[in-house]
Amino acid sequence: MNAELKLFALGTVGVTLVLAALLVTVYGAETGRVLQALAARTPLLLSGSPDFSRFEGGFAANIVISIWAMAIAAVAGTALGVGMISQSFLIRTPSVLVMNVLRNSPWLVVLYAMLYLLPFEIEAFGSVFSFSPMIKAIIGLALPVTANVAEVFRGGVEAVPTGQWESARSLGYRRLQILRRVVVPQAIQFMTPNLMTTYAMLFIGTSLVVVTGADDVLSVARTVIASDGAHYATAIYLYVLFLFFIFCFPIAILTRWLEQRVRVRQ
Amino acid sequence: MTDHQQSAPLIEMRDVHKSFGSTAVLKGVSLSVRDGGVVCIIGPSGSGKSTILRCINGLMTIDKGTIRVGSFAVETLKSDKQLVPLRHQVAMVFQQYNLFPHRTVLQNLTMAPVQVLGENPAAVRERALALLAKVRLTGKQHAYPGELSGGQQQRVAIARALAMQPKVILFDEVTAALDPEMVSEVLNVIRDLAREGMTCVLVTHEMRFAQEVADEVFFTDRGVIVEHGPPATIFQNPTDPRLKAFLDKVL
């Protein structure tokens, strides 16, 4: 962990300094005033409310969207991954097809498609469900990530030696039981780093949800620029970049550490 | 011994054919094993020995012929679900041990009886501990397979097979991956089992061991059984020239 901690400290300080230097370069003597303006807008950018009273917008919305999208993609991607390694041609072929379609769809296109594919609301079981921009954003991001999770699942399962399947079968285990009891518990160590990378990618991708009209950090940033003036645009976008970096960088470091640990254990 | 030999065979393969793609691996194999019998299959590598074992417990489907194990017609069992009762009766031990590395020794033994056969966990645990004592691994129940030597792992694998309370155990070159000094500890366990009347089918390169424990030896070459008979005949008076050539090389 030590090497990774060093890298983490170095990266955090380094990137912060680079962004600060950019800020100074652009704003010169005005930097102090710009920083004050950024501080004043921080609650809005982080939580979508001017005083941290709610956490429904801004950067908090990006986090919420990423967590829900990842949770949905984890469940759906595992199911799709099981389908992709099925022995039955009738299950395997459509699964592989769906995975390839989803994986090769540009995220932004899927998000735009959500605007038109999902109705504003649907009536089911006697109650009305409405698709808020937030829900459209979650579903739109979960779809391509599902394909990534399915690929990670398949790769992890294939990394487990075939002798494990053979001995489990000879003990009377059936296919799904083997996956659940024998193969997946061993494959998780191979899957975890890849799943974390997928999540970091998804988190960066939440910056695209602005097109669905969700109240994410980028849409708040645009509102702030509209009200405070285009003069602050550079500073605000640098600030948003910094927020994304601070969230994703630790994930990347943790991923590296886990990968190293898996390699050592083998 | 004599009344064993009169009973109906426990395993009977007739004219079994198996190909992988265009490569024919088994070209009409017939053999039978009586209840309590110890059979060794010897032959050059690639002659189909391991395939014979994998066909007996349904790990591989066959193209032609019949395989009967007890009351099961193996070639008619298609799904894993149908094969469960067969696998309860026919256990297998592999060259590479294939223990479950994420589970302790004890859990390796108890998993399948509890999860597949639905037996009482406390009773299975009791039995598993007795089996570990039998393979001389008392005290290792909480170790993980990765912490054991090859010989110890293979003995755990034998105990795991026994935990299913099978009628037959198939041994697929179980000493081939072991360091020489660990071979005898594994063979001793198998010898004990054979003496206790467990039906055993061994694919092996340990000719002296085959000679000692087997009551029948089958010699395979290029997908057929070339010669079979009691070990004394096979090893001392072989008739087939291929068997003679093979024994010249390995003995």
Chai-1 contact restraints between the chains, C-beta under 6 A:
chainA,res_idxA,chainB,res_idxB,connection_type,confidence,min_distance_angstrom,max_distance_angstrom,comment,restraint_id
A,G163,B,Q96,contact,1.0,0.0,6.0,A-B,restraint_1
A,G163,B,N98,contact,1.0,0.0,6.0,A-B,restraint_2
A,S167,B,F94,contact,1.0,0.0,6.0,A-B,restraint_3
A,S167,B,N98,contact,1.0,0.0,6.0,A-B,restraint_4
A,S170,B,N57,contact,1.0,0.0,6.0,A-B,restraint_5
A,S170,B,M92,contact,1.0,0.0,6.0,A-B,restraint_6
A,L171,B,A112,contact,1.0,0.0,6.0,A-B,restraint_7
A,G172,B,V84,contact,1.0,0.0,6.0,A-B,restraint_8
A,G172,B,R87,contact,1.0,0.0,6.0,A-B,restraint_9
A,G172,B,V116,contact,1.0,0.0,6.0,A-B,restraint_10
A,Y173,B,V116,contact,1.0,0.0,6.0,A-B,restraint_11
A,R174,B,D80,contact,1.0,0.0,6.0,A-B,restraint_12
A,V182,B,F100,contact,1.0,0.0,6.0,A-B,restraint_13
A,P185,B,H102,contact,1.0,0.0,6.0,A-B,restraint_14
A,Q186,B,H102,contact,1.0,0.0,6.0,A-B,restraint_15
